[in-house]
Amino acid sequence: MINPHQQLRELTFRGMFLGALITVVFTASNVYLGLKVGLTFASSIPAAVISMAVLKLFKGSNILENNMVQTQASSAGTLSSVIFVLPAMLMMGYWQGFPFWQTMLVCTAGGILGVIFTIPLRNVMVVKSELPYPEGVAAAEILKAGNADEKSESGIKEIAMGGMVAACAGFLTNGLRLIADGASLWFKGGNAVFQLPMGFSLALVGAGYLVGLIGGLAILLGIALTWFVLVPYFTAHNPMPADADMIGYAMTIWKEKVRFIGVGTIGIAAIWTLLVLLKPMLEGMRQSFRTLRGVGANEEEHRTSQDLSAKAMIYITLASVGLIAIVFYSFIQPVSISAEISLLLIVVCTALAAVIGFFVAAACGYMAGLVGSSSSPISGIGIISVVITALVLMALGHSFGLLETAEGQRFLTALTIFTGAIVITIAAISNDNLQDLKTGLLVQATPWRQQFALIIGCIVGALVIAPVLEILYNAYGFSGAMPREGMDTSQALSAPQATLMMAIAKGIFSSNLEWTYIFAGIGLGVVLIILDLVFKRASGNRFALPALAVGMGIYLPPVVNAPIVVGAFLAWLINRHLDRYASAKGKDKNALQKQAERNGTLFAAGLIVGESLIGVLLAFIIAASVSSGGSDAPLAIGLQNWETAAQFLGLAVFIFGILIFSLRILRAKK
């Protein structure tokens, strides 16, 4: 039988150039979104739609060329996960900016290792596995539909419209400062302080739509536990100082006590996930060693079964590990320690990054197959890697007397975070590679070409991340790390995961980590894991209670969590409405749901990209203003006594955006 795709071109210059452009745009978007709210979005689906829309203008474009573009661009969403760790270097005062070469090489070497470590898993986890790979399957369906008929250009319209709606709202909020980004209802019962939070970010509504109802309910439970149980309990039993205000005091309680409960819950949920995945992870490792020994090579003759060769994988791995060692040398070299200790630390940290990265690659690939790249607990992986690295370096620090001084503790803390950043990049790209390979399997692409395209995407994304981080830092600052005095701290990017990584690393080395609250979170996580198992068994896997999502509901700022929940419930309400409509009108429910899901996914991606890009654009304007001696809010209108009006306007724009979102999804009824 002749394969109809056998003669189609896959890797083309125009495709790689387009993929690089999309990678730059989506990397900048994801860096901003991740720093602001602690979430990134999967870029495969919008990249596939954009690729089809652009390449249709050229002669001879095809589904495999489009697939290569989305494969390359998908690295943008995942490689940006380095921002979950790296900003901690500024928060602790170790860096004053983002050194370009160190940041770029961390992302490049870690990303390439993430590709290589998951290649041997393709056969067992993609080809022969029943894992759903939701984003990979969705991307394949969009590619097939877009190359089968001429109506697919409507997909780019959904992304563009979502982008314009969110960009306008973002400009009014962060540019003109005309509308608020959230509003909360605070009240007291005795001494206990309660909060009913709401944020007005349309990008987060889009993220919530993609998360779905189960994840939204779990986050809602986390919000309820935080602001109706834990914060009220601590505020009731710890009298508020006379000179404190209610809101500031409650937020301090949340940051210093309750948030660490979320840390414990996230940590135990990540560990439980790794334990559940232990069997497939070991199978993946066994398959890796079989492939490297050349076992089963005869099975790899067909084009759609050809991975990068074992020899190429070995050379690329050695080169990447060598790059990591060079990066560690440049990081450690300025510190006043002996050459012997420096060499030992370089070897140990390089080994830790590579070995931990290798182990988590299989787990992350499996998690991506199970729940999708966007929902995979990358931050949990980061926590585990930071804890392991910190404990190893603490043992070495005791041996060499580095822990005897505050400067030594600070150096080891920074080295731990730096090592964790490399592990995060490996884990993130591992998440993405198998998802892309699933798409490739469904559209009959050549695996080794996809793997090469993803490596190119990692390099392009790595070139973008450092300068974007630098611009965003100088324009907005991070929580606890402002580049200039007198800046508006309310506009600072929260970088929640980086704040968490720094707190854990510093707490371990200074022996003052809030273990009581972390252990309480671990206990809560164990209860939630048990409930999750019970719910899954009782409902036949139709209902669950993911402990990780509950932990994120406790850990992330309330103004971030609330719109995610709104988006999740919006998806559920629309699906219910379409079910009833299909039954009443006698229409094909599956076809209706499929079209609505496509419209919703693309519009949600547009919301996320639009708000993120306007944030990056405003960062350039702010940076230009500040560098010329101007204001850090050059476009702000600055109306007096406008706070209440801004909140009502923010709510109105938020509702209007949700209405447009809903109407675009419901176009599937036509």
C-alpha positions as CSV (number, residue, x, y, z in Angstrom):
1,M,0.0,0.0,0.0
2,I,1.4,3.4,-1.0
3,N,1.5,6.0,1.7
4,P,-0.3,9.2,0.3
5,H,2.1,11.4,2.4
6,Q,5.3,9.7,1.2
7,Q,6.2,12.4,-1.3
8,L,5.1,15.5,0.7
9,R,7.7,18.0,1.9
10,E,8.1,18.3,5.6
11,L,11.1,20.4,6.7
12,T,11.2,23.5,4.5
13,F,13.0,26.8,4.8
14,R,9.7,28.8,4.7
15,G,8.1,26.5,7.3
16,M,11.1,26.8,9.6
17,F,11.1,30.6,9.2
18,L,7.4,30.9,9.9
19,G,7.9,28.5,12.9
20,A,10.6,30.8,14.2
21,L,8.4,33.9,13.9
22,I,5.5,32.2,15.7
23,T,8.0,30.9,18.4
24,V,9.2,34.5,19.1
25,V,5.6,35.8,19.5
26,F,4.3,32.9,21.6
27,T,7.5,32.8,23.8
28,A,7.1,36.5,24.7
29,S,3.4,35.9,25.4
30,N,4.1,33.0,27.6
31,V,6.9,34.6,29.6
32,Y,4.6,37.6,30.4
33,L,1.6,35.3,31.3
34,G,3.8,33.0,33.4
35,L,5.4,35.9,35.4
36,K,2.0,37.5,35.9
37,V,-0.2,34.6,37.0
38,G,2.0,31.5,37.1
39,L,0.4,29.8,34.1
40,T,1.5,29.2,30.5
41,F,-0.5,28.0,27.5
42,A,0.1,25.3,25.0
43,S,0.9,26.9,21.7
44,S,0.5,23.9,19.4
45,I,-3.1,24.5,18.4
46,P,-3.0,28.2,17.6
47,A,0.4,27.7,15.9
48,A,-1.2,25.0,13.7
49,V,-4.0,27.4,12.7
50,I,-1.7,30.3,12.0
51,S,0.6,28.0,10.0
52,M,-2.3,26.8,7.8
53,A,-3.6,30.3,7.2
54,V,-0.1,31.6,6.2
55,L,1.2,28.7,4.2
56,K,-2.0,28.5,2.1
57,L,-0.8,31.7,0.5
58,F,2.1,29.7,-1.0
59,K,2.1,26.9,-3.6
60,G,2.6,23.3,-2.5
61,S,1.9,23.7,1.2
62,N,0.7,20.5,2.9
63,I,-0.3,18.9,6.2
64,L,3.2,17.7,7.1
65,E,4.8,21.1,6.5
66,N,2.1,22.6,8.7
67,N,2.8,20.0,11.3
68,M,6.5,20.9,11.4
69,V,5.6,24.5,12.0
70,Q,3.4,23.8,14.9
71,T,6.0,21.3,16.3
72,Q,8.7,24.0,16.2
73,A,6.4,26.7,17.6
74,S,5.1,24.5,20.4
75,S,8.4,24.8,22.2
76,A,7.5,28.4,22.9
77,G,4.8,27.5,25.4
78,T,6.9,24.9,27.2
79,L,10.4,26.4,27.3
80,S,9.0,29.5,28.8
81,S,8.4,27.4,32.0
82,V,12.0,28.4,33.0
83,I,10.3,31.6,34.4
84,F,8.9,29.4,37.1
85,V,12.4,29.3,38.7
86,L,14.9,31.8,37.2
87,P,13.3,35.1,38.5
88,A,14.1,33.9,42.0
89,M,17.7,34.9,41.3
90,L,16.6,38.5,41.2
91,M,14.1,38.2,44.1
92,M,16.9,37.0,46.4
93,G,19.2,39.8,45.1
94,Y,21.8,37.4,43.6
95,W,21.3,38.8,40.1
96,Q,20.5,42.4,39.2
97,G,19.3,41.4,35.7
98,F,19.2,38.4,33.4
99,P,22.7,37.6,32.0
100,F,22.0,36.8,28.3
101,W,24.4,34.0,27.7
102,Q,23.8,32.1,30.9
103,T,20.0,32.3,30.5
104,M,20.1,31.4,26.8
105,L,22.4,28.4,27.4
106,V,20.3,27.1,30.3
107,C,17.2,27.1,28.1
108,T,19.0,25.7,25.0
109,A,20.8,22.9,26.7
110,G,17.9,21.9,29.0
111,G,15.4,22.1,26.1
112,I,17.5,19.9,23.8
113,L,18.0,17.3,26.6
114,G,14.2,17.3,27.1
115,V,13.8,16.4,23.4
116,I,16.5,13.7,23.5
117,F,15.4,12.1,26.8
118,T,11.9,11.4,25.5
119,I,12.7,10.1,22.0
120,P,13.2,6.5,23.3
121,L,9.8,6.8,24.9
122,R,7.9,7.4,21.7
123,N,7.3,3.7,20.9
124,V,6.1,2.7,24.3
125,M,4.2,5.9,25.3
126,V,2.9,7.1,21.9
127,V,2.7,4.3,19.4
128,K,1.7,1.4,21.7
129,S,0.0,3.4,24.4
130,E,-3.7,4.1,25.1
131,L,-2.9,7.5,26.7
132,P,-5.3,10.2,25.3
133,Y,-2.7,13.0,24.6
134,P,-5.6,15.6,24.4
135,E,-3.6,18.5,22.9
136,G,-1.7,16.3,20.5
137,V,-5.0,14.7,19.2
138,A,-6.7,18.1,19.0
139,A,-3.8,19.6,17.0
140,A,-3.9,16.6,14.6
141,E,-7.7,17.0,14.1
142,I,-7.2,20.7,13.3
143,L,-4.4,20.0,10.8
144,K,-6.5,17.3,9.1
145,A,-9.6,19.5,8.9
146,G,-7.6,22.5,7.7
147,N,-6.0,20.6,4.9
148,A,-9.2,18.8,3.9
149,D,-11.4,21.8,3.1
150,E,-11.2,25.5,2.3
151,K,-13.3,26.7,5.3
152,S,-10.5,26.3,7.8
153,E,-9.5,30.0,7.5
154,S,-12.2,30.7,10.1
155,G,-9.8,29.4,12.7
156,I,-7.4,32.3,12.3
157,K,-10.4,34.6,12.8
158,E,-11.2,33.1,16.2
159,I,-7.6,33.6,17.3
160,A,-7.5,37.1,16.0
161,M,-10.9,38.1,17.5
162,G,-10.0,36.7,20.9
163,G,-6.6,38.5,20.7
164,M,-8.2,41.8,19.9
165,V,-10.8,41.6,22.7
166,A,-8.2,40.6,25.3
167,A,-5.6,43.2,24.0
168,C,-8.2,46.0,24.3
169,A,-9.1,45.0,27.8
170,G,-5.4,44.7,28.7
171,F,-4.6,48.1,27.3
172,L,-7.4,49.7,29.3
173,T,-6.2,48.0,32.4
174,N,-2.4,48.1,32.3
175,G,-1.9,50.9,29.8
176,L,-4.4,53.6,30.4
177,R,-5.1,52.4,34.0
178,L,-8.7,53.2,33.3
179,I,-10.2,49.9,34.5
180,A,-9.3,47.6,37.4
181,D,-7.9,44.1,37.0
182,G,-10.0,42.8,39.9
183,A,-12.3,43.5,42.8
184,S,-12.7,41.7,46.1
185,L,-15.3,41.8,48.8
186,W,-13.7,41.8,52.2
187,F,-15.6,41.3,55.5
188,K,-15.1,40.2,59.1
189,G,-16.8,37.8,61.4
190,G,-15.5,38.6,64.9
191,N,-11.7,38.8,64.3
192,A,-11.8,36.4,61.4
193,V,-11.2,38.0,58.0
194,F,-12.9,36.6,54.9
195,Q,-12.5,37.4,51.2
196,L,-14.7,36.8,48.1
197,P,-12.2,37.4,45.3
198,M,-12.7,38.2,41.6
199,G,-10.2,39.0,38.9
200,F,-11.1,40.4,35.5
201,S,-8.4,38.8,33.3
202,L,-9.9,37.5,30.0
203,A,-6.7,35.6,29.4
204,L,-7.3,33.6,32.5
205,V,-10.9,33.0,31.5
206,G,-9.5,31.4,28.4
207,A,-7.1,29.4,30.5
208,G,-10.0,28.2,32.7
209,Y,-12.0,27.2,29.6
210,L,-9.1,25.0,28.5
211,V,-8.6,23.6,32.1
212,G,-12.2,22.3,32.2
213,L,-14.8,21.8,35.0
214,I,-12.9,19.2,37.1
215,G,-9.8,21.4,37.4
216,G,-12.0,24.5,37.9
217,L,-13.9,22.8,40.8
218,A,-10.7,21.8,42.4
219,I,-9.3,25.3,42.2
220,L,-12.6,26.6,43.6
221,L,-12.2,24.3,46.5
222,G,-8.7,25.6,47.1
223,I,-10.1,29.2,47.1
224,A,-12.8,28.3,49.5
225,L,-10.4,26.5,51.9
226,T,-8.0,29.5,51.8
227,W,-10.4,32.5,52.2
228,F,-13.3,30.8,54.1
229,V,-11.4,28.4,56.4
230,L,-7.6,28.9,56.7
231,V,-7.2,32.7,56.6
232,P,-10.2,33.3,58.8
233,Y,-8.8,30.7,61.3
234,F,-5.4,32.3,61.5
235,T,-6.8,35.9,61.6
236,A,-9.2,34.9,64.4
237,H,-6.5,33.3,66.5
238,N,-3.8,36.0,65.8
239,P,-5.1,39.4,66.8
240,M,-4.5,42.1,64.2
241,P,-1.8,44.7,65.2
242,A,-3.3,48.1,66.0
243,D,-1.4,49.9,63.2
244,A,-2.4,47.3,60.5
245,D,-5.3,47.4,58.0
246,M,-7.6,44.4,57.6
247,I,-6.7,43.6,54.0
248,G,-3.0,44.0,54.4
249,Y,-3.0,41.9,57.5
250,A,-5.0,39.1,55.9
251,M,-2.8,39.1,52.8
252,T,0.3,38.8,55.1
253,I,-1.2,35.8,56.9
254,W,-1.9,34.2,53.5
255,K,1.7,34.8,52.3
256,E,3.5,33.8,55.4
257,K,1.3,30.8,56.6
258,V,-1.5,29.7,54.3
259,R,0.6,29.7,51.1
260,F,3.0,27.2,52.5
261,I,0.1,24.8,53.1
262,G,-0.5,25.1,49.3
263,V,3.3,24.3,48.8
264,G,2.9,21.1,50.8
265,T,-0.2,20.1,48.9
266,I,1.4,20.8,45.5
267,G,4.6,18.9,46.6
268,I,2.8,15.7,47.7
269,A,0.6,15.7,44.7
270,A,3.6,15.9,42.4
271,I,5.3,13.1,44.3
272,W,2.2,10.9,44.1
273,T,2.0,11.5,40.4
274,L,5.6,10.3,40.0
275,L,4.8,7.2,42.1
276,V,1.8,6.4,40.0
277,L,3.9,6.8,36.9
278,L,6.8,4.7,38.2
279,K,6.0,1.6,36.2
280,P,5.7,3.4,32.8
281,M,8.7,5.5,33.7
282,L,10.8,2.4,34.3
283,E,9.5,0.9,31.1
284,G,10.5,4.0,29.2
285,M,14.0,3.9,30.7
286,R,14.3,0.2,29.7
287,Q,13.2,1.1,26.1
288,S,15.7,3.9,26.1
289,F,18.6,1.6,26.9
290,R,17.3,-1.0,24.3
291,T,17.3,1.7,21.7
292,L,20.8,3.0,22.5
293,R,22.1,-0.6,22.3
294,G,20.5,-0.9,18.8
295,V,17.9,-3.6,19.9
296,G,14.9,-3.5,17.7
297,A,16.6,-1.4,15.0
298,N,14.9,-3.5,12.3
299,E,11.5,-2.1,13.4
300,E,12.6,1.4,12.6
301,E,12.8,1.1,8.8
302,H,9.5,2.8,7.9
303,R,9.6,6.6,7.5
304,T,6.9,7.1,10.1
305,S,9.0,5.1,12.6
306,Q,12.3,6.8,12.2
307,D,13.7,8.7,15.2
308,L,17.0,10.5,15.4
309,S,19.7,7.8,15.4
310,A,21.2,6.5,18.6
311,K,24.6,7.9,17.6
312,A,23.1,11.3,17.0
313,M,21.3,11.2,20.3
314,I,24.5,10.3,22.1
315,Y,26.5,13.1,20.5
316,I,23.7,15.7,21.1
317,T,23.4,14.6,24.7
318,L,27.1,14.9,25.4
319,A,27.2,18.3,23.7
320,S,24.2,19.5,25.8
321,V,25.7,18.1,29.0
322,G,29.0,19.9,28.1
323,L,27.1,23.2,27.6
324,I,25.5,22.7,31.1
325,A,29.0,22.2,32.6
326,I,30.2,25.4,30.9
327,V,27.2,27.3,32.2
328,F,27.8,26.1,35.7
329,Y,31.5,27.1,35.4
330,S,30.5,30.6,34.4
331,F,28.1,30.8,37.3
332,I,30.5,29.5,39.9
333,Q,33.7,31.1,38.7
334,P,33.2,34.6,40.2
335,V,32.7,33.1,43.7
336,S,35.8,33.1,46.0
337,I,36.2,29.3,46.6
338,S,39.0,26.9,45.8
339,A,39.4,25.4,42.3
340,E,38.8,21.9,43.8
341,I,35.5,22.8,45.4
342,S,34.5,24.7,42.2
343,L,35.2,21.6,40.1
344,L,33.3,19.4,42.5
345,L,30.3,21.7,42.5
346,I,30.3,21.8,38.6
347,V,30.4,18.1,38.4
348,V,27.7,17.5,41.1
349,C,25.3,20.1,39.7
350,T,25.7,19.0,36.1
351,A,25.0,15.4,37.2
352,L,22.0,16.5,39.3
353,A,20.5,18.4,36.4
354,A,21.0,15.6,33.9
355,V,20.0,12.7,36.2
356,I,17.0,14.4,37.7
357,G,16.0,15.6,34.3
358,F,16.3,12.1,32.8
359,F,14.1,10.6,35.5
360,V,11.4,13.3,35.3
361,A,11.4,13.2,31.5
362,A,9.5,9.9,31.4
363,A,7.1,11.1,34.1
364,C,6.4,14.4,32.4
365,G,5.9,12.7,29.1
366,Y,3.4,10.4,30.7
367,M,1.6,13.2,32.5
368,A,1.3,15.1,29.2
369,G,-0.2,12.1,27.6
370,L,-2.7,11.7,30.5
371,V,-3.8,15.3,31.1
372,G,-2.2,17.5,28.4
373,S,0.9,19.7,28.5
374,S,-1.0,22.7,30.0
375,S,-2.3,20.7,33.0
376,S,0.9,18.8,33.7
377,P,2.3,19.8,37.2
378,I,5.7,21.3,36.0
379,S,5.9,23.5,39.1
380,G,5.6,20.3,41.3
381,I,8.6,18.9,39.4
382,G,10.4,22.1,40.1
383,I,9.7,21.9,43.8
384,I,11.0,18.3,44.0
385,S,14.2,19.1,42.0
386,V,14.9,22.2,44.2
387,V,14.4,20.1,47.4
388,I,16.7,17.3,46.2
389,T,19.4,19.7,44.9
390,A,19.3,21.8,48.1
391,L,19.7,18.7,50.3
392,V,22.7,17.5,48.3
393,L,24.3,20.9,48.2
394,M,23.7,21.4,51.9
395,A,25.6,18.2,52.7
396,L,28.5,19.5,50.5
397,G,28.2,22.9,52.1
398,H,28.6,21.4,55.6
399,S,31.7,19.4,54.5
400,F,33.4,22.5,53.0
401,G,32.2,25.1,55.6
402,L,30.2,27.1,53.0
403,L,27.2,27.2,55.3
404,E,29.1,28.9,58.1
405,T,28.6,32.4,56.5
406,A,25.5,34.1,55.2
407,E,27.3,34.7,51.9
408,G,27.9,31.0,51.5
409,Q,24.3,30.2,52.2
410,R,23.2,32.8,49.6
411,F,25.6,31.3,47.0
412,L,24.3,27.7,47.6
413,T,20.7,28.9,47.5
414,A,21.4,30.6,44.1
415,L,23.2,27.5,42.8
416,T,20.2,25.4,43.8
417,I,17.8,27.6,41.9
418,F,20.0,27.7,38.9
419,T,20.2,23.9,38.8
420,G,16.4,23.8,39.2
421,A,16.0,26.0,36.2
422,I,17.8,23.5,34.0
423,V,15.6,20.6,35.3
424,I,12.5,22.7,34.6
425,T,13.5,23.2,31.0
426,I,14.1,19.5,30.6
427,A,10.8,18.6,32.1
428,A,8.9,21.2,30.1
429,I,10.2,20.1,26.7
430,S,9.7,16.4,27.7
431,N,6.0,17.4,28.2
432,D,5.8,18.9,24.8
433,N,7.8,16.4,22.7
434,L,5.6,13.4,23.2
435,Q,2.5,15.5,22.6
436,D,3.9,16.6,19.3
437,L,5.0,13.1,18.4
438,K,1.4,12.0,18.9
439,T,0.2,14.6,16.5
440,G,2.9,13.4,14.0
441,L,1.8,9.8,14.4
442,L,-1.8,10.8,13.6
443,V,-0.9,12.8,10.5
444,Q,1.9,10.3,9.4
445,A,4.8,12.7,9.9
446,T,8.5,11.6,10.2
447,P,9.5,11.5,13.9
448,W,13.1,12.5,13.4
449,R,12.2,15.6,11.4
450,Q,9.8,16.6,14.2
451,Q,12.5,16.1,16.8
452,F,14.9,18.3,14.7
453,A,12.2,21.0,14.4
454,L,11.7,21.0,18.1
455,I,15.4,21.4,18.7
456,I,15.4,24.4,16.4
457,G,12.4,25.8,18.3
458,C,14.3,25.4,21.6
459,I,17.2,27.4,20.2
460,V,15.0,30.2,18.9
461,G,12.9,30.4,22.1
462,A,16.1,30.5,24.2
463,L,17.3,33.5,22.2
464,V,14.1,35.3,23.0
465,I,13.5,34.5,26.7
466,A,16.5,36.4,28.2
467,P,15.8,39.8,26.6
468,V,12.0,39.5,27.2
469,L,12.7,38.7,30.9
470,E,15.0,41.7,31.1
471,I,12.5,44.1,29.5
472,L,9.6,42.9,31.7
473,Y,11.7,43.2,34.9
474,N,12.7,46.7,34.1
475,A,9.2,47.7,33.1
476,Y,7.2,46.1,35.9
477,G,9.5,44.6,38.4
478,F,8.8,41.4,40.3
479,S,7.2,40.9,43.7
480,G,10.0,41.7,46.2
481,A,12.4,42.7,43.5
482,M,11.9,46.2,42.0
483,P,14.6,47.6,39.7
484,R,14.0,51.2,40.8
485,E,12.7,53.0,43.8
486,G,9.3,54.6,43.7
487,M,7.8,52.1,41.3
488,D,4.1,51.1,41.5
489,T,4.3,47.7,43.4
490,S,0.7,46.9,42.4
491,Q,1.9,46.5,38.8
492,A,4.8,44.2,39.7
493,L,4.7,40.7,38.2
494,S,4.1,38.2,40.9
495,A,6.1,35.3,39.5
496,P,4.4,33.0,42.0
497,Q,6.4,29.8,41.3
498,A,9.7,31.6,41.4
499,T,8.7,33.1,44.8
500,L,7.9,29.6,46.0
501,M,11.2,28.1,44.8
502,M,13.2,30.9,46.4
503,A,11.3,30.5,49.8
504,I,11.9,26.7,49.8
505,A,15.6,26.9,48.9
506,K,16.3,29.7,51.3
507,G,14.4,28.0,54.1
508,I,16.3,24.7,53.7
509,F,19.8,26.4,53.8
510,S,18.8,28.8,56.7
511,S,16.9,26.0,58.5
512,N,13.9,28.3,59.0
513,L,11.5,26.9,56.4
514,E,7.9,26.9,57.6
515,W,7.8,23.1,57.9
516,T,4.7,23.1,60.1
517,Y,2.5,24.6,57.4
518,I,4.2,22.5,54.7
519,F,3.5,19.3,56.6
520,A,-0.1,20.5,57.1
521,G,-0.3,20.9,53.4
522,I,1.1,17.4,52.9
523,G,-1.5,16.0,55.2
524,L,-4.2,17.9,53.3
525,G,-2.8,16.6,50.0
526,V,-2.9,13.0,51.3
527,V,-6.6,13.4,52.2
528,L,-7.3,14.9,48.7
529,I,-5.4,12.1,47.0
530,I,-7.6,9.5,48.8
531,L,-10.8,11.4,47.9
532,D,-9.6,11.6,44.3
533,L,-9.2,7.8,44.2
534,V,-12.6,7.3,45.8
535,F,-14.3,9.7,43.4
536,K,-12.7,8.1,40.4
537,R,-13.6,4.6,41.4
538,A,-17.2,5.5,42.4
539,S,-17.9,7.5,39.2
540,G,-16.0,5.3,36.7
541,N,-13.4,8.0,36.2
542,R,-16.0,10.6,35.3
543,F,-15.3,12.7,38.3
544,A,-12.0,13.5,40.1
545,L,-10.5,15.9,42.7
546,P,-6.9,16.6,41.5
547,A,-4.9,17.5,44.6
548,L,-2.5,19.6,42.5
549,A,-5.3,21.9,41.3
550,V,-6.5,22.3,44.9
551,G,-3.0,23.2,46.0
552,M,-2.8,25.8,43.2
553,G,-6.1,27.2,44.4
554,I,-4.5,27.8,47.8
555,Y,-1.1,28.9,46.5
556,L,-1.9,31.3,43.6
557,P,-3.2,34.8,44.3
558,P,-7.0,34.9,44.5
559,V,-7.3,37.5,41.7
560,V,-5.6,34.8,39.5
561,N,-7.7,31.8,40.6
562,A,-11.2,33.4,40.3
563,P,-11.3,34.0,36.5
564,I,-9.9,30.5,35.9
565,V,-12.9,29.1,37.8
566,V,-15.2,31.3,35.7
567,G,-13.7,30.0,32.5
568,A,-14.1,26.4,33.6
569,F,-17.7,26.9,34.5
570,L,-18.3,28.8,31.3
571,A,-17.1,25.7,29.3
572,W,-19.4,23.5,31.3
573,L,-22.5,25.7,30.8
574,I,-21.9,26.0,27.1
575,N,-21.5,22.3,26.7
576,R,-24.8,21.7,28.6
577,H,-26.6,24.2,26.4
578,L,-25.3,22.6,23.3
579,D,-26.4,19.1,24.5
580,R,-29.9,20.4,25.1
581,Y,-29.9,22.2,21.8
582,A,-28.8,19.1,19.8
583,S,-31.5,17.0,21.5
584,A,-34.2,19.5,20.9
585,K,-33.3,20.1,17.2
586,G,-32.3,16.6,16.4
587,K,-28.7,17.5,15.4
588,D,-25.6,15.5,15.6
589,K,-24.4,16.1,19.2
590,N,-20.8,14.9,18.6
591,A,-20.3,17.1,15.5
592,L,-21.8,20.1,17.3
593,Q,-19.5,19.6,20.4
594,K,-16.5,19.1,18.2
595,Q,-17.0,22.4,16.3
596,A,-17.8,24.3,19.5
597,E,-14.6,22.9,21.2
598,R,-12.6,24.0,18.2
599,N,-14.1,27.5,18.3
600,G,-13.6,27.7,22.0
601,T,-10.1,26.4,22.0
602,L,-8.9,28.9,19.3
603,F,-10.8,31.9,20.8
604,A,-9.3,31.0,24.3
605,A,-5.8,30.8,22.8
606,G,-6.5,34.2,21.2
607,L,-7.5,35.7,24.6
608,I,-4.3,34.4,26.1
609,V,-2.0,35.6,23.3
610,G,-3.8,39.0,23.0
611,E,-3.5,40.0,26.7
612,S,0.0,38.6,26.9
613,L,1.3,40.5,23.8
614,I,-0.2,43.8,24.9
615,G,1.6,43.3,28.3
616,V,4.9,42.8,26.4
617,L,4.2,45.8,24.1
618,L,3.5,48.0,27.1
619,A,6.7,46.8,28.7
620,F,8.7,48.2,25.7
621,I,6.8,51.5,26.1
622,I,7.4,51.7,29.8
623,A,11.1,50.7,29.4
624,A,11.6,53.4,26.8
625,S,9.9,56.0,29.0
626,V,11.9,55.1,32.1
627,S,15.2,55.0,30.2
628,S,14.6,58.6,29.0
629,G,13.7,59.8,32.5
630,G,10.0,59.6,32.2
631,S,7.2,57.9,34.2
632,D,6.8,54.1,34.7
633,A,3.2,54.6,33.7
634,P,3.5,56.8,30.6
635,L,0.1,56.1,29.2
636,A,-1.9,56.2,32.5
637,I,-4.7,58.8,32.4
638,G,-4.5,59.4,36.2
639,L,-8.1,60.2,37.1
640,Q,-8.7,61.3,40.7
641,N,-11.0,59.2,43.0
642,W,-11.4,56.7,40.2
643,E,-10.9,53.4,42.1
644,T,-14.6,52.4,42.5
645,A,-15.5,53.5,39.0
646,A,-12.5,51.5,37.7
647,Q,-13.7,48.4,39.4
648,F,-17.2,48.7,38.0
649,L,-15.8,49.4,34.5
650,G,-13.5,46.4,34.9
651,L,-16.4,44.2,35.7
652,A,-18.4,45.5,32.8
653,V,-15.6,44.9,30.3
654,F,-15.0,41.4,31.8
655,I,-18.7,40.5,31.3
656,F,-18.7,41.9,27.8
657,G,-15.6,39.8,26.9
658,I,-17.2,36.6,28.3
659,L,-20.4,37.4,26.3
660,I,-18.4,37.7,23.0
661,F,-16.4,34.5,23.9
662,S,-19.7,32.6,24.4
663,L,-21.3,33.9,21.2
664,R,-18.2,32.9,19.2
665,I,-18.4,29.4,20.6
666,L,-22.1,29.1,20.0
667,R,-21.6,29.8,16.3
668,A,-21.2,26.0,16.1
669,K,-25.1,25.9,16.2
670,K,-25.3,27.5,12.7
